[in-house]
């Protein structure tokens, strides 16, 4: 689950954009000359500025991120397996998460992958997950610096940075209780968790469906019916896709 924080990137200078881009790619002859402090005329400088603007947009583009991730992994895997061809099955799919309910249910779905797959018993034993990092940090009263923090009401008022406007303790409770249900197949969510879900306007049956089959039942942008309609208008879609499932799962409490 990715959050693209584009606001600080808009303040990057041409030098910073090019230095970051050149860590990944060679750039052009002109961008190389610019970073090497070689003399350029005003037309060449204008070209560099234009190129840097393109690079800036690519540096916050998820498609370019996946492309940059894909290539070296595919090459390494093909060397190890002594074969050629595509390593990945197909293009990646991304879904816009439009509101708090969509965000938290998708996060829980991802965090519970190891438990659904039967390779971990509890969230804290789920290696390579955000929930494991959050639990380890929470034991010492902290939050992981590498993840977007949860900011409850009091913290949110004091915080000036970005965050997930929800209680960390409530999220940990949600994931823990849901993980027990997925593992032990018990039939009901306890009262504490139901109260948390009520604040998200999601009932317990819909929550279990979301955290079990998120990618199956929700194939495009995800959010309440109202937010889906707003999103469709914003991106210029004539039809609002997925509105029936949104009404059933995210407008359900």
C-alpha positions in Angstrom: 0.0 0.0 0.0 1.8 3.1 -1.2 1.4 6.8 -0.4 2.9 9.1 -2.9 3.9 12.3 -1.1 4.2 14.7 -4.1 4.1 18.0 -2.2 7.8 18.1 -1.1 8.9 16.9 -4.5 7.5 20.0 -6.1 10.1 22.0 -4.2 13.1 19.9 -5.5 15.6 21.9 -7.5 16.8 20.9 -10.9 20.1 19.6 -9.4 18.3 17.4 -6.8 16.0 15.9 -9.5 18.9 15.1 -11.8 21.1 13.7 -9.0 18.2 11.4 -8.0 17.5 10.4 -11.6 21.2 9.7 -12.3 21.3 7.2 -9.4 18.8 5.1 -11.5 19.5 6.0 -15.1 22.2 7.6 -17.2 20.1 10.6 -18.2 21.1 12.5 -21.4 24.4 14.0 -22.5 23.1 17.5 -21.5 22.0 16.4 -18.0 25.4 14.7 -17.5 27.2 18.0 -18.6 24.9 20.0 -16.3 25.8 17.9 -13.2 29.5 18.0 -14.2 29.3 21.8 -14.2 30.3 22.0 -17.8 29.3 25.2 -19.7 25.9 25.2 -21.4 24.2 27.9 -23.5 20.8 29.2 -22.7 19.0 26.8 -25.1 20.8 23.8 -23.7 19.9 25.0 -20.1 16.3 25.3 -21.2 16.4 21.8 -22.5 17.9 20.5 -19.2 15.1 22.3 -17.2 12.5 20.7 -19.4 14.1 17.3 -19.1 14.3 17.6 -15.3 10.6 18.4 -15.2 9.9 15.1 -17.0 12.2 13.2 -14.6 10.5 14.8 -11.6 7.1 13.5 -12.7 8.6 10.0 -13.3 10.1 10.0 -9.8 6.6 10.1 -8.3 5.0 7.7 -10.8 4.2 4.2 -9.5 4.5 2.8 -13.1 8.1 4.0 -13.3 8.8 2.7 -9.8 7.6 -0.8 -10.8 9.5 -0.6 -14.0 12.7 0.3 -12.2 12.1 -2.5 -9.7 11.2 -5.1 -12.3 14.2 -4.8 -14.6 17.1 -5.7 -12.2 15.1 -8.4 -10.4 14.2 -10.0 -13.8 17.8 -9.9 -14.9 19.1 -11.4 -11.7 16.5 -14.2 -11.7 17.2 -15.0 -15.4 21.0 -15.2 -14.6 20.3 -17.5 -11.6 17.9 -19.8 -13.6 20.0 -19.6 -16.8 17.1 -18.6 -18.9 15.7 -15.7 -20.8 12.3 -14.0 -21.1 9.9 -12.2 -18.8 10.1 -12.9 -15.1 6.8 -11.4 -14.1 3.5 -12.8 -15.3 2.1 -9.5 -16.5 1.6 -5.8 -15.8 1.0 -4.8 -12.2 -2.4 -3.6 -11.2 -2.9 -0.6 -8.9 -6.1 0.6 -7.2 -6.8 4.0 -5.8 -7.9 4.0 -2.2 -10.3 6.9 -1.8 -11.2 6.9 1.9 -10.3 5.6 5.4 -12.4 2.4 5.1 -10.8 1.5 1.8 -7.3 2.3 3.1 -7.6 0.3 6.3 -9.3 -2.7 4.8 -6.6 -2.9 2.0 -3.8 -2.5 4.6 -5.3 -5.3 6.7 -5.7 -7.5 3.6 -2.0 -7.0 2.8 -0.8 -7.4 6.4 -2.8 -10.7 6.7 -1.4 -12.3 3.6 0.9 -14.7 5.5 -1.9 -15.8 7.8 -4.3 -16.5 4.9 -1.5 -18.4 3.2 -0.9 -20.5 6.4 2.8 -19.5 6.7 2.3 -17.5 9.9 0.1 -18.0 12.9 -0.1 -14.4 14.3 0.6 -10.9 12.9 3.7 -10.5 15.0 5.1 -13.7 13.4 4.4 -12.5 9.9 7.8 -11.8 8.5 8.3 -9.0 5.9 5.0 -7.3 6.8 4.3 -3.8 7.9 2.1 -5.1 10.8 5.1 -6.9 12.3 7.2 -3.7 12.2 4.4 -1.7 13.8 3.9 -4.3 16.6 7.7 -4.4 17.4 7.8 -0.6 17.5 4.6 -0.3 19.5 6.1 -2.5 22.3 8.5 0.4 23.0 5.8 3.0 22.5 7.1 4.1 19.1 6.1 3.9 15.4 8.4 2.7 12.6 10.0 5.7 10.8 9.9 3.8 7.5 6.1 3.7 7.5 3.5 6.4 7.5 2.4 6.8 11.1 -1.0 6.4 12.6 -2.2 9.7 14.0 -5.2 9.6 16.4 -7.3 12.7 17.2 -4.9 14.2 19.8 -1.7 13.4 17.8 -3.3 14.6 14.6 -3.8 18.0 16.0 -0.2 18.3 17.1 1.3 16.7 14.0 2.4 18.8 11.0 3.3 15.8 8.8 1.3 13.3 6.9 -0.3 10.3 8.6 -3.1 7.8 8.8 -5.9 9.5 10.6 -6.8 6.6 12.9 -5.7 5.0 16.1 -2.7 2.7 15.9 -4.1 0.6 18.8 -7.5 0.2 17.0 -5.7 -0.9 13.8 -3.6 -3.4 15.7 -6.7 -4.7 17.4 -8.5 -5.0 14.1 -5.7 -7.0 12.4 -5.2 -9.2 15.4 -8.8 -10.1 15.8 -9.3 -10.6 12.0 -6.2 -12.8 11.9 -7.6 -15.1 14.6 -10.8 -15.4 12.6 -9.0 -16.3 9.5 -6.8 -18.8 11.3 -9.3 -20.4 13.7 -12.5 -20.0 11.6 -14.5 -18.6 14.5 -17.8 -17.1 13.5 -18.0 -13.7 15.2 -15.9 -10.6 15.8 -15.8 -9.4 19.5 -17.6 -6.3 20.7 -14.5 -4.1 20.8 -13.7 -4.8 17.2 -17.3 -4.3 16.1 -17.2 -0.8 17.7 -14.1 0.1 15.8 -15.6 -1.1 12.5 -18.8 0.9 13.2 -16.6 4.1 13.2 -15.4 3.0 9.7 -19.1 2.4 8.6 -18.2 -1.3 7.8 -20.1 -4.2 9.4 -18.3 -7.3 10.6 -19.4 -9.6 7.7 -18.2 -7.0 5.1 -14.9 -6.5 6.9 -14.2 -10.3 6.8 -15.1 -10.3 3.1 -12.8 -7.3 2.4 -9.8 -8.8 4.3 -10.2 -12.1 2.6 -11.2 -11.2 -1.0 -10.2 -7.6 -1.4 -8.7 -8.0 -4.9 -11.5 -10.2 -6.1 -14.5 -8.1 -5.2 -12.9 -4.7 -5.7 -11.1 -4.4 -9.1 -10.8 -0.6 -9.6 -10.7 2.4 -7.4 -12.0 1.6 -3.8 -14.1 3.7 -1.6 -17.7 4.4 -0.6 -20.3 4.9 -3.4 -20.1 8.7 -2.8 -16.3 8.8 -3.1 -16.4 6.5 -6.2 -18.8 8.9 -8.0 -16.5 11.8 -7.1 -13.5 9.9 -8.3 -15.2 9.0 -11.6 -16.1 12.6 -12.3 -12.6 13.7 -11.4 -10.9 11.4 -13.8 -13.5 11.8 -16.5 -15.1 8.4 -16.5 -18.6 8.1 -17.9 -19.6 5.2 -15.7 -18.8 4.5 -12.1 -17.3 1.0 -11.8 -17.7 -1.1 -8.7 -20.5 0.9 -7.1 -22.5 -2.2 -6.2 -19.7 -3.8 -4.3 -18.8 -0.5 -2.7 -22.4 -0.1 -1.4 -22.4 -3.7 -0.2 -19.0 -3.6 1.6 -18.0 0.0 2.4 -21.4 1.6 2.9 -22.6 -1.3 5.0 -22.8 -0.2 8.7 
